[in-house]
Every structure is written in structure tokens, then in C-alpha cells.
Amino acid sequence: MPARRAVRLEEDEEMFDPTQKTLALDFARALVRGDYPAAHAMCSRRLQARLDITALREQFERMIPLDWGPVDPIELEDRDEWPFVYVVLGGDVYSEAIIIESFTLEDGQARIDAVEFGRP
């Protein structure tokens, strides 16, 4: 199934649904705690084929090095006009972000289909 971006149909509808937003937060939390296999399992098969667990870990740790300290807060910056889900990863000196550009459904489950690491 091809990746699908959520599309605004009505003025009062959100760009991404609560399941997608929860998945984005769960993905970020798994990465922060170093559970790369769990984070990888939240990705679509297409993304998994392009980004194996080692590459996922390397990209995340390039953005948030092991000596970063506590990552707090981990939260959505929710702006319906953005065509992506933006997860803020707070730090003592500055913040970073995970940007989820699209989701897809596989076997009835939402999966992350496109992700970027780092603030735009």
C-alpha cells in the first residue's frame, strides 16, 4: 500500500489523527531509551528496507549523542497547518526534533513511512 499523508478535508479536522500522533511519540520515546528494535518495528516495511536498525541508531545518535544528558520534554508541537508531525526532544542546552512526514497502514496498524532527524 502506498504511503499516505493525512489531508485536511474540513476546517475543524486535524491533519493527523490521534493514533498517528501517539505512534510518533512512542517512536521518539523508544529511540530516547535506546530501544532501537522497538522503534524500527514502528516503521513501515518500505522504511525498514531503507533504514535498518543500525542506520536508525546511527542517525538518532548523530542528532542526540550519548553524552546529551536527559531528554526532556518529549512532546508534540502540534500545529495543524504543518504537513508533518513534529516531536520535540528537549535538552539542557538546546532542543532537537523528529519530523514524521507520512504514515501508512500495514496489516491494519499505523506505521511511520517517512522520518527526518533534526530541526528544519
C-alpha positions in Angstrom: 0.0 0.0 0.0 1.5 3.4 -0.9 2.2 5.9 1.8 -0.5 8.4 2.5 -0.3 11.8 4.1 -3.3 12.9 6.0 -5.3 15.5 4.1 -7.4 18.2 5.7 -11.0 17.8 4.5 -12.8 20.2 6.8 -11.7 23.3 8.6 -12.1 21.7 12.1 -10.4 18.3 11.2 -6.9 17.7 12.3 -4.1 16.9 9.8 -3.0 13.8 11.6 -5.2 11.5 13.7 -4.6 10.7 17.4 -3.3 7.2 16.6 -0.6 8.7 14.3 0.4 11.3 16.9 0.6 8.6 19.6 2.8 6.5 17.3 5.1 9.4 16.7 5.5 9.9 20.5 6.0 6.2 21.1 8.7 6.1 18.3 10.5 9.1 19.9 10.4 7.6 23.4 11.7 4.2 22.1 14.6 6.0 20.4 15.4 8.0 23.6 15.5 5.0 25.8 17.7 3.2 23.2 15.2 0.6 22.2 16.0 0.7 18.5 14.4 -2.6 17.6 11.1 -1.3 19.0 11.4 1.9 17.1 12.3 0.1 14.0 9.2 -2.1 14.4 7.0 1.0 14.3 8.3 1.8 10.8 6.7 0.6 7.5 8.3 -2.3 5.6 9.4 0.2 3.0 11.1 2.4 5.6 12.7 -0.6 7.3 14.2 -1.7 4.0 15.8 1.7 3.6 16.7 2.2 7.2 17.9 -0.9 9.1 18.2 -0.9 12.9 21.9 0.1 12.8 21.3 3.0 10.5 18.3 4.1 12.6 20.6 4.1 15.7 23.4 6.0 13.9 21.0 8.7 12.6 19.4 9.2 16.0 22.7 9.2 17.9 24.2 11.7 15.4 21.4 14.0 16.4 21.2 13.1 20.1 24.7 11.9 21.2 25.1 9.6 24.1 26.5 12.4 26.3 23.5 14.6 25.7 22.0 14.1 29.1 18.4 13.7 29.9 16.0 14.2 27.0 13.1 16.2 28.5 10.5 17.0 27.4 9.5 14.7 24.6 6.3 16.3 23.2 4.4 17.1 20.1 4.5 20.6 18.8 1.0 20.4 17.3 0.2 22.8 14.5 -2.5 21.6 12.2 -1.1 23.7 9.3 2.1 21.7 9.2 2.1 18.8 6.8 4.1 16.6 9.3 4.2 15.6 12.9 6.9 17.4 14.9 8.2 15.7 18.0 10.4 18.0 20.2 13.3 16.4 22.1 14.3 18.8 24.9 17.8 19.1 26.2 19.7 21.3 28.7 21.3 23.5 26.1 19.1 23.2 23.0 16.3 21.0 21.6 16.2 18.7 18.6 13.3 17.2 16.7 12.0 14.2 14.9 9.8 15.0 11.9 7.4 12.3 10.7 6.3 13.2 7.2 4.0 10.4 6.4 2.3 7.3 7.8 0.9 4.2 6.2 -1.4 1.3 7.2 0.1 -2.2 7.2 -1.8 -5.2 8.4 -4.4 -2.8 10.0 -1.7 -0.9 12.0 -0.4 2.6 11.5 3.3 2.7 10.7 5.8 5.5 10.1 6.6 5.8 6.5 9.0 8.8 6.2 11.1 10.4 9.0 13.7 13.1 9.3 16.0 13.6 12.3 16.9 17.2 13.4 15.2 20.5 13.4 14.4 22.0 10.0 
